[in-house]
Amino acid sequence: MMEGYKTNTVKIGSKKLEANPNLIQRGIFVENTEVPEYCEAYDKVIETAMKGKA
């Protein structure tokens, strides 16, 4: 499995992708810093739920 991952994927922007377009790109495609982290949002949900039960 790991060998297949290694041979069939390339980092985004790699020159290997130009030579073989069938390779799968890996890495961070979009970095959106305006969206809160999952844990931060989940903490707010828990806090809101706890206020309702008090």
Jmol script that loads the backbone (N, CA, C; Angstrom):
load data "model"
ATOM      1  N   MET A   1       0.821  -1.190   0.000  1.00  0.00           N
ATOM      2  CA  MET A   1       0.000   0.000   0.000  1.00  0.00           C
ATOM      3  C   MET A   1       0.869   1.260   0.000  1.00  0.00           C
ATOM      4  N   MET A   2       1.857   1.294   0.849  1.00  0.00           N
ATOM      5  CA  MET A   2       2.724   2.471   0.933  1.00  0.00           C
ATOM      6  C   MET A   2       3.548   2.638  -0.352  1.00  0.00           C
ATOM      7  N   GLU A   3       3.933   1.531  -0.946  1.00  0.00           N
ATOM      8  CA  GLU A   3       4.689   1.603  -2.195  1.00  0.00           C
ATOM      9  C   GLU A   3       3.825   2.211  -3.293  1.00  0.00           C
ATOM     10  N   GLY A   4       2.549   1.833  -3.334  1.00  0.00           N
ATOM     11  CA  GLY A   4       1.624   2.404  -4.311  1.00  0.00           C
ATOM     12  C   GLY A   4       1.428   3.891  -4.085  1.00  0.00           C
ATOM     13  N   TYR A   5       1.346   4.291  -2.831  1.00  0.00           N
ATOM     14  CA  TYR A   5       1.210   5.711  -2.493  1.00  0.00           C
ATOM     15  C   TYR A   5       2.443   6.474  -2.980  1.00  0.00           C
ATOM     16  N   LYS A   6       3.594   5.889  -2.754  1.00  0.00           N
ATOM     17  CA  LYS A   6       4.851   6.541  -3.129  1.00  0.00           C
ATOM     18  C   LYS A   6       5.002   6.660  -4.643  1.00  0.00           C
ATOM     19  N   THR A   7       4.624   5.634  -5.375  1.00  0.00           N
ATOM     20  CA  THR A   7       4.843   5.638  -6.823  1.00  0.00           C
ATOM     21  C   THR A   7       3.733   6.324  -7.604  1.00  0.00           C
ATOM     22  N   ASN A   8       2.532   6.477  -7.020  1.00  0.00           N
ATOM     23  CA  ASN A   8       1.399   7.033  -7.762  1.00  0.00           C
ATOM     24  C   ASN A   8       1.012   8.441  -7.355  1.00  0.00           C
ATOM     25  N   THR A   9       1.761   9.061  -6.435  1.00  0.00           N
ATOM     26  CA  THR A   9       1.448  10.424  -6.014  1.00  0.00           C
ATOM     27  C   THR A   9       2.681  11.310  -6.112  1.00  0.00           C
ATOM     28  N   VAL A  10       2.431  12.613  -6.241  1.00  0.00           N
ATOM     29  CA  VAL A  10       3.507  13.610  -6.269  1.00  0.00           C
ATOM     30  C   VAL A  10       3.061  14.829  -5.481  1.00  0.00           C
ATOM     31  N   LYS A  11       4.019  15.606  -4.998  1.00  0.00           N
ATOM     32  CA  LYS A  11       3.705  16.846  -4.304  1.00  0.00           C
ATOM     33  C   LYS A  11       3.122  17.844  -5.296  1.00  0.00           C
ATOM     34  N   ILE A  12       2.269  18.723  -4.807  1.00  0.00           N
ATOM     35  CA  ILE A  12       1.671  19.743  -5.661  1.00  0.00           C
ATOM     36  C   ILE A  12       2.778  20.586  -6.277  1.00  0.00           C
ATOM     37  N   GLY A  13       2.683  20.808  -7.588  1.00  0.00           N
ATOM     38  CA  GLY A  13       3.664  21.619  -8.293  1.00  0.00           C
ATOM     39  C   GLY A  13       4.905  20.859  -8.725  1.00  0.00           C
ATOM     40  N   SER A  14       4.908  19.550  -8.572  1.00  0.00           N
ATOM     41  CA  SER A  14       6.075  18.750  -8.930  1.00  0.00           C
ATOM     42  C   SER A  14       6.251  18.676 -10.446  1.00  0.00           C
ATOM     43  N   LYS A  15       7.495  18.631 -10.887  1.00  0.00           N
ATOM     44  CA  LYS A  15       7.785  18.503 -12.315  1.00  0.00           C
ATOM     45  C   LYS A  15       7.429  17.108 -12.822  1.00  0.00           C
ATOM     46  N   LYS A  16       7.374  16.132 -11.932  1.00  0.00           N
ATOM     47  CA  LYS A  16       7.001  14.769 -12.320  1.00  0.00           C
ATOM     48  C   LYS A  16       5.572  14.725 -12.864  1.00  0.00           C
ATOM     49  N   LEU A  17       4.718  15.625 -12.369  1.00  0.00           N
ATOM     50  CA  LEU A  17       3.334  15.664 -12.821  1.00  0.00           C
ATOM     51  C   LEU A  17       3.245  16.090 -14.283  1.00  0.00           C
ATOM     52  N   GLU A  18       4.133  16.967 -14.704  1.00  0.00           N
ATOM     53  CA  GLU A  18       4.159  17.393 -16.106  1.00  0.00           C
ATOM     54  C   GLU A  18       4.529  16.215 -17.005  1.00  0.00           C
ATOM     55  N   ALA A  19       5.435  15.375 -16.542  1.00  0.00           N
ATOM     56  CA  ALA A  19       5.874  14.224 -17.326  1.00  0.00           C
ATOM     57  C   ALA A  19       4.824  13.115 -17.334  1.00  0.00           C
ATOM     58  N   ASN A  20       4.090  12.967 -16.234  1.00  0.00           N
ATOM     59  CA  ASN A  20       3.076  11.915 -16.130  1.00  0.00           C
ATOM     60  C   ASN A  20       1.813  12.490 -15.485  1.00  0.00           C
ATOM     61  N   PRO A  21       0.855  12.971 -16.288  1.00  0.00           N
ATOM     62  CA  PRO A  21      -0.354  13.592 -15.725  1.00  0.00           C
ATOM     63  C   PRO A  21      -1.293  12.616 -15.015  1.00  0.00           C
ATOM     64  N   ASN A  22      -1.014  11.316 -15.074  1.00  0.00           N
ATOM     65  CA  ASN A  22      -1.857  10.333 -14.391  1.00  0.00           C
ATOM     66  C   ASN A  22      -1.551  10.232 -12.905  1.00  0.00           C
ATOM     67  N   LEU A  23      -0.476  10.863 -12.451  1.00  0.00           N
ATOM     68  CA  LEU A  23      -0.132  10.836 -11.033  1.00  0.00           C
ATOM     69  C   LEU A  23      -1.129  11.674 -10.235  1.00  0.00           C
ATOM     70  N   ILE A  24      -1.326  11.320  -8.991  1.00  0.00           N
ATOM     71  CA  ILE A  24      -2.247  12.022  -8.104  1.00  0.00           C
ATOM     72  C   ILE A  24      -1.454  13.031  -7.277  1.00  0.00           C
ATOM     73  N   GLN A  25      -1.958  14.268  -7.219  1.00  0.00           N
ATOM     74  CA  GLN A  25      -1.281  15.301  -6.431  1.00  0.00           C
ATOM     75  C   GLN A  25      -1.629  15.140  -4.959  1.00  0.00           C
ATOM     76  N   ARG A  26      -0.658  15.436  -4.078  1.00  0.00           N
ATOM     77  CA  ARG A  26      -0.894  15.383  -2.644  1.00  0.00           C
ATOM     78  C   ARG A  26      -0.355  16.668  -2.010  1.00  0.00           C
ATOM     79  N   GLY A  27      -0.956  17.044  -0.904  1.00  0.00           N
ATOM     80  CA  GLY A  27      -0.511  18.237  -0.195  1.00  0.00           C
ATOM     81  C   GLY A  27      -1.700  19.107   0.193  1.00  0.00           C
ATOM     82  N   ILE A  28      -1.419  20.334   0.549  1.00  0.00           N
ATOM     83  CA  ILE A  28      -2.460  21.289   0.927  1.00  0.00           C
ATOM     84  C   ILE A  28      -2.890  22.020  -0.338  1.00  0.00           C
ATOM     85  N   PHE A  29      -4.142  21.822  -0.744  1.00  0.00           N
ATOM     86  CA  PHE A  29      -4.655  22.443  -1.956  1.00  0.00           C
ATOM     87  C   PHE A  29      -5.137  23.867  -1.682  1.00  0.00           C
ATOM     88  N   VAL A  30      -5.839  24.063  -0.577  1.00  0.00           N
ATOM     89  CA  VAL A  30      -6.379  25.374  -0.224  1.00  0.00           C
ATOM     90  C   VAL A  30      -6.161  25.587   1.261  1.00  0.00           C
ATOM     91  N   GLU A  31      -5.656  26.742   1.608  1.00  0.00           N
ATOM     92  CA  GLU A  31      -5.486  27.060   3.024  1.00  0.00           C
ATOM     93  C   GLU A  31      -6.393  28.234   3.353  1.00  0.00           C
ATOM     94  N   ASN A  32      -7.473  27.945   4.057  1.00  0.00           N
ATOM     95  CA  ASN A  32      -8.455  28.967   4.410  1.00  0.00           C
ATOM     96  C   ASN A  32      -8.314  29.266   5.891  1.00  0.00           C
ATOM     97  N   THR A  33      -7.720  30.399   6.214  1.00  0.00           N
ATOM     98  CA  THR A  33      -7.471  30.748   7.610  1.00  0.00           C
ATOM     99  C   THR A  33      -8.639  31.497   8.242  1.00  0.00           C
ATOM    100  N   GLU A  34      -9.658  31.820   7.440  1.00  0.00           N
ATOM    101  CA  GLU A  34     -10.800  32.560   7.974  1.00  0.00           C
ATOM    102  C   GLU A  34     -11.841  31.650   8.618  1.00  0.00           C
ATOM    103  N   VAL A  35     -11.733  30.362   8.391  1.00  0.00           N
ATOM    104  CA  VAL A  35     -12.661  29.399   8.971  1.00  0.00           C
ATOM    105  C   VAL A  35     -12.080  28.929  10.301  1.00  0.00           C
ATOM    106  N   PRO A  36     -12.912  28.889  11.372  1.00  0.00           N
ATOM    107  CA  PRO A  36     -12.374  28.453  12.670  1.00  0.00           C
ATOM    108  C   PRO A  36     -11.973  26.985  12.645  1.00  0.00           C
ATOM    109  N   GLU A  37     -11.014  26.641  13.474  1.00  0.00           N
ATOM    110  CA  GLU A  37     -10.594  25.255  13.628  1.00  0.00           C
ATOM    111  C   GLU A  37     -11.781  24.439  14.142  1.00  0.00           C
ATOM    112  N   TYR A  38     -11.813  23.168  13.795  1.00  0.00           N
ATOM    113  CA  TYR A  38     -12.921  22.298  14.201  1.00  0.00           C
ATOM    114  C   TYR A  38     -13.075  22.276  15.716  1.00  0.00           C
ATOM    115  N   CYS A  39     -11.969  22.131  16.432  1.00  0.00           N
ATOM    116  CA  CYS A  39     -12.035  22.023  17.892  1.00  0.00           C
ATOM    117  C   CYS A  39     -12.583  23.302  18.518  1.00  0.00           C
ATOM    118  N   GLU A  40     -12.201  24.447  17.975  1.00  0.00           N
ATOM    119  CA  GLU A  40     -12.704  25.719  18.499  1.00  0.00           C
ATOM    120  C   GLU A  40     -14.212  25.818  18.301  1.00  0.00           C
ATOM    121  N   ALA A  41     -14.685  25.451  17.129  1.00  0.00           N
ATOM    122  CA  ALA A  41     -16.114  25.502  16.848  1.00  0.00           C
ATOM    123  C   ALA A  41     -16.873  24.502  17.720  1.00  0.00           C
ATOM    124  N   TYR A  42     -16.309  23.323  17.905  1.00  0.00           N
ATOM    125  CA  TYR A  42     -16.962  22.300  18.720  1.00  0.00           C
ATOM    126  C   TYR A  42     -17.016  22.732  20.185  1.00  0.00           C
ATOM    127  N   ASP A  43     -15.981  23.391  20.674  1.00  0.00           N
ATOM    128  CA  ASP A  43     -15.989  23.905  22.047  1.00  0.00           C
ATOM    129  C   ASP A  43     -17.133  24.898  22.245  1.00  0.00           C
ATOM    130  N   LYS A  44     -17.393  25.728  21.250  1.00  0.00           N
ATOM    131  CA  LYS A  44     -18.500  26.682  21.333  1.00  0.00           C
ATOM    132  C   LYS A  44     -19.841  25.966  21.373  1.00  0.00           C
ATOM    133  N   VAL A  45     -19.982  24.904  20.605  1.00  0.00           N
ATOM    134  CA  VAL A  45     -21.222  24.116  20.616  1.00  0.00           C
ATOM    135  C   VAL A  45     -21.440  23.501  21.995  1.00  0.00           C
ATOM    136  N   ILE A  46     -20.389  22.940  22.570  1.00  0.00           N
ATOM    137  CA  ILE A  46     -20.495  22.334  23.906  1.00  0.00           C
ATOM    138  C   ILE A  46     -20.850  23.388  24.938  1.00  0.00           C
ATOM    139  N   GLU A  47     -20.210  24.544  24.871  1.00  0.00           N
ATOM    140  CA  GLU A  47     -20.480  25.620  25.811  1.00  0.00           C
ATOM    141  C   GLU A  47     -21.939  26.060  25.726  1.00  0.00           C
ATOM    142  N   THR A  48     -22.451  26.214  24.519  1.00  0.00           N
ATOM    143  CA  THR A  48     -23.845  26.613  24.321  1.00  0.00           C
ATOM    144  C   THR A  48     -24.784  25.547  24.877  1.00  0.00           C
ATOM    145  N   ALA A  49     -24.472  24.289  24.637  1.00  0.00           N
ATOM    146  CA  ALA A  49     -25.316  23.199  25.137  1.00  0.00           C
ATOM    147  C   ALA A  49     -25.319  23.150  26.660  1.00  0.00           C
ATOM    148  N   MET A  50     -24.170  23.385  27.270  1.00  0.00           N
ATOM    149  CA  MET A  50     -24.077  23.341  28.724  1.00  0.00           C
ATOM    150  C   MET A  50     -24.864  24.499  29.356  1.00  0.00           C
ATOM    151  N   LYS A  51     -24.892  25.640  28.714  1.00  0.00           N
ATOM    152  CA  LYS A  51     -25.665  26.782  29.228  1.00  0.00           C
ATOM    153  C   LYS A  51     -27.151  26.449  29.222  1.00  0.00           C
ATOM    154  N   GLY A  52     -27.603  25.720  28.227  1.00  0.00           N
ATOM    155  CA  GLY A  52     -29.022  25.371  28.128  1.00  0.00           C
ATOM    156  C   GLY A  52     -29.448  24.369  29.173  1.00  0.00           C
ATOM    157  N   LYS A  53     -28.529  23.537  29.682  1.00  0.00           N
ATOM    158  CA  LYS A  53     -28.873  22.520  30.662  1.00  0.00           C
ATOM    159  C   LYS A  53     -28.759  23.033  32.087  1.00  0.00           C
ATOM    160  N   ALA A  54     -28.154  24.188  32.291  1.00  0.00           N
ATOM    161  CA  ALA A  54     -27.901  24.686  33.653  1.00  0.00           C
ATOM    162  C   ALA A  54     -29.120  25.154  34.356  1.00  0.00           C
TER     163      ALA A  54
END
end "model"
wireframe off; spacefill off
backbone 0.3
color backbone group
